[in-house]
Amino acid sequence: MNLAQKEVLDLLELIQLERVAEKNLIEEQIRTLSLEERKKRGLTWAPVILRSMDYGTGGFLHVTLQKTTSDSYPVLFESGQVACIEPYHQSLNQNRNFINGITGVITKVYKDQLTIAIDNDDLPEWVTEGKFVLNYYFDDKTFKMMEQAVLQVAQTEKGRLAELREILLGYMPPRFEQDTNPINIPYLNPSQNAAIALTAQSVDACIIHGPPGTGKTTTLVDAILYALKKEKQVLVSAPSNLAVDLLVEKLVEKKVGVVRIGHPVRISESIQAHTLDSQIALHYAYAQVRNLRSRAYSLKSYALKYKRNYVRGERQEQLLEVKNLLREAKDIEKYIIQDILDKAQVIAATPVGCNFQEMKEKQFSTVFIDEAAQLLEPAAWIVISKAHRVVFAGDHCQLPPTVKSAEAEKKGLSVTLFEKFYQRQKVYVSQLLNVQYRMHDLIMSFSNSHFYNNALCSAPKVGQQKLFEQDTPILFIDTAGCGFEEQQNPETKSYFNPSEASTLISHFVEYVQNLQGFTDYLPSVGWISPYKEQVEYLQAQLPQLADLKQYIAHISIDSIDGFQGQERDIIYISLVRSNSQGQIGFLADTRRLNVALTRAKYKLVVIGDSATLGNHPFYKDMIDYFQSHNAYMSAWEIMYHN
């Protein structure tokens, strides 16, 4: 076993650490969080009622459940996942030592309904006679997929996957060939054209490095289009459904034939027509499937309904015919799926979707992985195991992958394959996109200096754009000495700062009143905080603000993670932390703040406590930067003015 194989095999320990941490976290949340908080996090559907019951294959009881309320909470439930039905009154109790319910495996998920297969002959009365809840249970499926991929990569002795392992981990240099076709797409800048040229010349792997606002998605889409000139089909993946859906939307706009694999409930409405499920339903052969299944269900119902007047063995013959009809329907459906996948130019999926049953044997000349700097290495190997060559796109100076286990993070799980390839290779493997099209120069410059060695420049006119001539594009509002102490929600453990939120609102109200004197244009606005509790506090305040009535529809409030990939005309950032110990928690990962600082086009306002933040060199430099541009004020001025 060589060094690369050992390095990959070491990931098994980290996967197990992360598995245990996630399992413990989910179980603790289900036991201790309030029902409403669990619903907000997508961990619980409640109240839920029984819609129907039927016996399915293997003797399992198939129970269809429906939510009785509509909401916009996230959906975590998906096919193949274990879930638990629990009495409604029991679920209201917090800090329970156990969860007493019925577990089963989810077989289908719709927007407000799902079907769960339960290995019980009957259900208790509390299910059939009233309301109850459905709780998320720890899903081991993704961890098993990662383990299988890691073992496959580590144990492979020769062949293409073994070569990619050595190259991506820096033990072998990647190869590049000269592409004889010059690339000069008119609407792209030189660095974007160079990035596409790099992907064309790459034999093994390369990176499109896209800092904020530099058109990474546009460049990646054109790189995919260029690859399709020579290749019949490519695979496109990303760690989140949102990122995959964005690429699908852009490819569809370019008239590319895309099949989006994934659970329909997790896929954007705008691309539902391009999902595998939708294309199956529209396939010319699917009418046969419907007809066969209809005949099977009718025959099964008839065979089970009447017990008398049967010739010996007749019922068994009919049930055997049911089985044959369903088998024939399944065979035709398999043909349909393969036909759709074979004809697609692009197959798009998250790493879990790439492991879809009909995808397991498929191989691709090129695999494109977007947001690769957010993808855990074990998950990346799921995708790469299907590749002859790999094109990464992303930015390791922005959000890292989410790791629940502190021990796994310490041992290196948060270091992505993107980073390893980028940092270990001594040859030229990455093309930086160096022209940004989003923000004023003063908004860009601090991040440009700290994360990109001042390699970025602004597109013509973009760097000096303002909402109005007299405006200052950046501002730091210092709450030091104002007594704005942070608070912590004892249930969620997340921090919030009501006084800082009030300061944000007061400054924003005054700013937009000022703005009305210069323009009738209603700009888009984002209020960002690293802490979910502060986000929810601001969201609760917004509807009550009469002075902001005309602006409410233009204001988005979310976490930093929620704003990645987005932009707004005006951005306010509430940093929350204010304590005598100088503790800043996960704000110490400055990549997260890099995302927040680069969302604004015209106006960036940061609010925080310099006495708390200034103990960290990054935040000290940031505050000094604002001061050096006369873009600093104390929250006392806002308090006194009001």
Phi, psi and omega in degrees: 000124182273181185296319180295317178299317179296319180298318178292317181297328178298341179294338181300319178297319182291323176298317180294319177300317180291322178301311181296317181296317181291319178300313181296320181296314181296315181295322178295319179296316180297323182282324194250335182282153176293160180302316182296320180293321178295322178296319180299326182273359180080012183275343187217139166256127180196146346289154180234143178237160178278128176262316182198162175223145177201154177270130181250199182298146178075008179079009180283145175276119180264115185247123178261125184244153179223137172289146180260356178230149177261142178204174181249024181290156180296154179250115179258343183287140176207165181301141178088354183267146177278137177222166185230129173269132186224144177303141184298314183295325180291325183290342179288338182282127176266165178055044177282150177276345182205166175244118184255100182203195181245127180259154178197179181250129180289130180253330179214146176227131172244192182294313183233015178223155169207160178243134182235134180266123185241134180272061178224147177283334184210165179248149177293162185299328183295341175277316187278345188244359183196199180270152178208188181233157174242120182256142172294137174244155179305129182255113184273355188301313182296320179295321178295320177298316180296318179299315180298318180294316180297316178297318179299314181294317183292325186271350180288122184268328181210173182101181187296319181296321178297320178296314180297323177301312181295322183288312185291334178267004172087013181268345175223145178282144175284158181252148177225139177245152179284122176276123184286344180268113179295143180250118179213073179286120191304323185274002177256152178275171183304320181290327177290317176297323179294324178296317178294322176299321179297318179294326179290326183276342185289129176267327187245300184197153176202174185229133165261110183265111187242093173298171184304133173076011185263007176078038181299314183297316178301315181295317181297318178299317179292329175294321177295315179300320180294319179297324182290347174292332182249337184244142182290325188206143175228161175253135179237130182220165177197157185291339183239152175300322181300315181293320177296315182298321179299315178296319179299315179303314182294322179291321178297321176300331179270011177065032177272140177281107186243139169244120180263114178265134180154170182287127184306325183292340181261001185255141183301144179304322187295340181241017181303326181295341183259005178285158178299318181301315181294320181288330174297313183297333181266355183292144184300332184271355186288339177299325177296319179298312180300317182295316180296317180292322178297316178297319181296315182292323178294316180293321179295317180298317180294317183294326183269345186282318186252130184256340183260174175058030177258135170289144182308128177087351184294318179299316180298321179296319180293319179293327175294320177296323176301313180299319180294320179296317180292324178295318179296319178298318180295321179296318179294320179296322176299319178298317180300314181299314180296322179297316180294313182295321181294328184272347182289142173280322180230130168253127186237133182194158167289169178305322178297318178295330178294343179263010176308143189311311183285356179260350191299327182261357183283143175233151184229142176299317181226136173243128177256127179240110179271159183049039186293339178283358176250005186258122177304141183304315179301324178289326178298323181293334175302315182285315186293335179297347179258006192251148165268326173214162188229136171242115175269148170222137181161193182208110182286358176267001176251206189303132175277172174292155178277125177235123183278328185272119178297324180291318179295321178296316180299326182273003170111008182294333181282352176275117187275164175295325174307309181296316181300314180296316182296316188273332186271332183285135180270349180263172184283106182241353188229140173246118177280129170278115193250006178245122180257143187245015189253307203236160174300151182303322182290331176287322182286324198298320182296311178295323179302318181288315187279332187244336190234018177051035179057030181276347184270151172223163182266147173296155180309135178076331183297318186295344181243011184287136178224162174289326172206158193301321185280355186287152171256125189291339182229153178201136170247125177257116187265122180264007181302134178082000182267355181076024181274070183288139174295155174231158180235131175288118184296337181278310185267344183068010179270151184264152172211164184215090185303319181294321177294322177297318179297322178296318177302311183297315181299315180294319181296317179302314180294321182295315183287331174295320174299317184299325181297338177284346183248333183205148174271355182291130177264105184287160173281145188227141173232131171251120187240143170216146176292342188251128183299324181295322177291323176301312182293325178296314179295320179299324180289329182283327190305312183297342184273357187266098183298326182294343184252015187308314183286345183264344189306318181293344183261359185254126173251136179236123183199173175284169177299316179302321181292339182264355182299137181084357181249169175214157175218158177297317182235134177233131170248133179241123176255113185275345168074309192295127179204102182208159184286344181273351182071025180277133181237003174056224185284000171297343179296338172278095190290345177299327179297317180289330176304321177297311183298317185291345186245023178269337188276143175268312188244329188216126177235123177238122179248133181239126181190174182261108183296331181292326177276311185288327188293351176287342179263131186301325180297312183289328175298315178297320181297313180295320176299322180298313179299316180298322181295341179251022179052039183240050184224138173211156177271145176299339176303323181296323179287317179298315182293320182296325182275000000 
